[in-house]
């Protein structure tokens, strides 16, 4: 998650899009963590 956030901050990827793709897998996550990272890097929750 941290690496994705860093990549988004550097303009390498879109964090919201990356999280949407993760949600379609069996990746386990806490929605609160994703929301906080989206807020931090300026994406939309």
C-alpha positions in Angstrom: 0.0 0.0 0.0 2.8 2.4 0.9 4.6 1.7 -2.4 1.4 2.4 -4.3 0.9 5.7 -2.5 4.5 6.7 -3.3 4.0 5.8 -6.9 0.9 7.9 -7.0 2.6 10.9 -5.4 5.3 10.7 -8.1 2.6 10.5 -10.9 3.5 7.0 -11.9 0.0 5.6 -11.3 -3.5 6.6 -10.3 -4.1 5.4 -6.7 -7.9 5.2 -7.0 -7.6 3.0 -10.1 -5.0 0.8 -8.5 -7.2 0.3 -5.5 -10.2 -0.5 -7.7 -8.1 -3.2 -9.4 -7.0 -4.6 -6.0 -10.6 -4.8 -4.9 -11.3 -7.2 -7.8 -8.7 -9.7 -6.4 -8.5 -11.7 -3.2 -6.2 -8.9 -1.7 -7.2 -8.2 1.9 -7.3 -4.7 3.1 -8.9 -2.3 5.5 -11.0 0.3 3.7 -10.0 2.9 6.3 -6.4 2.5 5.3 -7.2 2.9 1.6 -9.4 6.0 2.3 -6.6 7.6 4.3 -4.0 7.0 1.6 -6.4 8.4 -1.1 -6.9 11.5 1.0 -3.2 11.9 1.6 -2.2 11.8 -2.0 -5.2 13.8 -3.2 -7.3 11.0 -4.8 -11.0 10.5 -4.2 -12.4 7.9 -1.9 
